[in-house]
Amino acid sequence: MQKQCATVFGFVLALFCLTGTVQSADLPQYKPLFNGKDLTGWVNVNTDKDTWYVKDGMLVCTGHPIGVMRTDKQYENFLLHIEWRHMEAGGNSGVFAWSEGTVPEGRRLPKGMEIQMLELDWVNQHKKKDGTLPPIAYVHGELFGANGLITTPDNPRGTRSKSIENRCKGKGQWNVYDVVCVDGTVKLSVNGKFVNGVRNASIKKGYLCLESEGAEIQFRNIQIMELPPGVTSKAQTAPLLK
């Protein structure tokens, strides 16, 4: 994980060094969001009690029912490292940043900034009406505001942003996402290269959510590095939950 995060961490370190001499104790550090043993730090929002469980140090999601679980605290500016693999062809999932951590009435997923995780065969299973396949970039870290969160996409597909290079691996293989979330801007690295981004997010502080959406997915090495806060108004902050 250290090698995979080196580019991101080096960028952050350079920013801190611009302000003068930095002692190692003052540097931001990665901290685990998942301890590999249980679901401490996570709150079930609208899934079943057995939707999420821990096995062999991995966080396993059955995919049923559709819904999310969230972190027990909010995050504003941060680096997120998360490793994931789908266990079914065409599997669907994702992680939400800056989420409200609740689900609107009549919906199954929350308002938030979604970082998409689709298995490669998804495009083959969702052909267009004329029989052609959607672009493979749809499965590869598409970024978009869900349920009312607004962003400006770097690589527009309507209001969504699609990746400029496909780097995802298929069923049963581990993928690595390194996500930079700072002051309403999101940059996504997939398996060692930055390939997508959005900016001007209408919400810049909120909960992180993991998504259950119909297929088994496994997670490991979920780490977060919190960065200094920005100038974020109450309107740009998700409601605080008890």
PyMOL commands that set and color helices and strands:
alter all, ss='L'
color gray80, all
select helices_A, chain A and resi 6-17+24-26+122-125+136-139+234-236
alter helices_A, ss='H'
color red, helices_A
select strands_A, chain A and resi 31-32+42-44+52-55+58-61+67-71+78-86+92-99+112-118+143-146+152-153+156-157+160-161+175-182+185-190+193-199+207-212+217-226
alter strands_A, ss='S'
color yellow, strands_A
deselect
rebuild
show_as cartoon
